[in-house]
Amino acid sequence: MINKPKQDNTMERLKIMVSVLLLVIFTSNVYSQITPVKIDLYSNGNKLNANFYQAFGSDKYPTLILLHGMPGGEGDIFGLGKKLSSSGINVLIFNFQGTHSSQGTSGFENSMMDVGIASKFLHKKDNIKRFNIDTSNIVVGGWSYGGAMALTAAIYNADIKRIISIAGADESVFARRFKSDPEYYKMFYQMMGEIIYPKGPIKADIDSEFENWIANLDNYDQVKHSNALIDRDILLLGGWKDNNVVLEEHILPLYRKLQELKAENVTIQVFDTDHGFINVREELAETIERWIKEKK
């Protein structure tokens, strides 16, 4: 039986969400000690801050495109770039358009465009040779917003075959609640205001962002578009104590819908952790490594 977490009051939830985001950014940066290779990655004419954690050797290696949350940080995510590259998996990590030192403007469509650009980068002949990329095993994954973008981009991009969602949100769930719960809308608007320039590292117009979010919510509805994901390899990862991306609202509905549709290659694992996975980082990395290498 799944027990749904109790609802915190509006301001308390805001404090928790901001605290988790800041803690994740700090611990991720501290954890990573390896020096990645800087790469030239352009999306919509904008240069993205992009790093490649290369697996060294003469073999062809699986490659993971690992996507930041929102606002995310610069560099590694949960130390996964360092850990996985040392275990024979290439990892490409970049900041979305309009976030941190990446050029451009932040937005859902721009973020999904960035995912496609990163995938094309890995399929270029020169890059395949330079980084020893096994193009038969390219994975798109991400944490939180990054997980949402991995799944949503895959709905509209058939070239994305393998997906990892680490506490990935269904952005339509947030948008529908904005429409029905003014206090929740106010809380989220305030939180986003704290990370948008000049206060934070995100370059976007907050009012346009929310208007587009709500107006296009059906486009981001993973359950509604689950038919597009039936033939993909998907690893869904969540936390029982996650009060940011609640398991019952964001992850389980998609998993159950895909099961109903008889999707054959969907795996779910839930950890005894919160949104930051701080107490299970090693187990998380081992789970991801095993899944990538056990390609069906």
C-alpha positions, 0 to 999 in steps of 0.5 A, a space after each residue: 500500500 502506498 501512503 501519500 505524503 501529507 500536504 505541507 502549507 504553501 510557504 513551508 513547501 516553498 522553503 523545502 523545494 528551494 532548500 532541496 534544489 540548493 542542497 542538490 546543486 552544492 553536493 553535486 558540485 562537491 562530489 565530482 572531481 574528474 575534469 570533463 572535456 569541453 565540447 562545442 554544442 549549439 542549439 538554435 544558434 545559442 552556445 550551450 555550456 556542455 561537458 563530456 565525461 569520456 570513458 577511456 579505452 579502445 572499445 565502443 561505449 554506451 553514452 548517456 545524455 544527462 539533463 539537469 533539473 531546474 535550475 540545476 547547476 554547472 557540471 556533474 549531476 549527483 556525481 554520475 558523470 564521474 562514476 559512470 565514465 569510470 565504469 565504461 559509460 560516456 556521459 554528456 552533460 549540458 545546461 539548457 538554453 537560457 540557464 546558467 552560462 548557456 546562451 538563449 532563453 529558457 523554455 520547454 520547447 527550447 529545452 526539448 530542442 536542446 535534447 535533439 541537438 545533443 542526440 545529433 551531436 553523438 551521431 556525428 561521424 567525427 564525434 563517434 570516432 573521438 569519443 568511441 560512441 556505441 550508437 546502438 546504445 545512446 540513452 537520454 536521461 535526466 533528473 527532475 525537470 531533466 527527466 521530464 524533458 527526456 520523456 517529453 522529448 522522446 514523445 516527439 522524437 522517435 530517434 530517442 530509444 532509451 530513456 532514464 527519468 530520475 524523479 522526472 516530473 510530468 509538467 502537465 500535472 503542475 500546469 493543471 494544478 495551477 489552473 485549479 489551485 490559486 495558492 499553489 500557483 502563487 507558491 510556484 510563481 514565487 519559487 520560479 521568481 527566485 531562480 529567474 535572472 537577475 535573482 537566479 541563473 535562468 533567463 526567461 520571462 516568468 509571465 510568458 513562461 507560466 502562460 505557455 506552460 498552462 496553454 500547452 499543458 496537453 503537449 507535455 502530458 506523458 500519460 496522454 501521449 504514452 502510445 508514443 513511448 510503448 516501443 522505448 526502453 524506459 527506466 523510471 526512478 523515484 523516491 518514496 519521500 519525494 514531496 517535489 515530484 510526488 510518485 503517485 502524481 507524476 511517475 506511477 500514472 505513466 508506469 501504470 498506463 504503459 503497463 496497460 498498453 503492454 509496453 515490454 521494456 519499462 522498469 521502475 525502481 523506487 528508493 527510500 529517499 527524497 527528491 535529491 537522492 542524497 542518501 542513495 547516490 551510490 545505489 542510484 549510480 549502480 542501478 543506472 549503470 546496470 540498466 544501461 549495460 544490460 541493453 535488451 
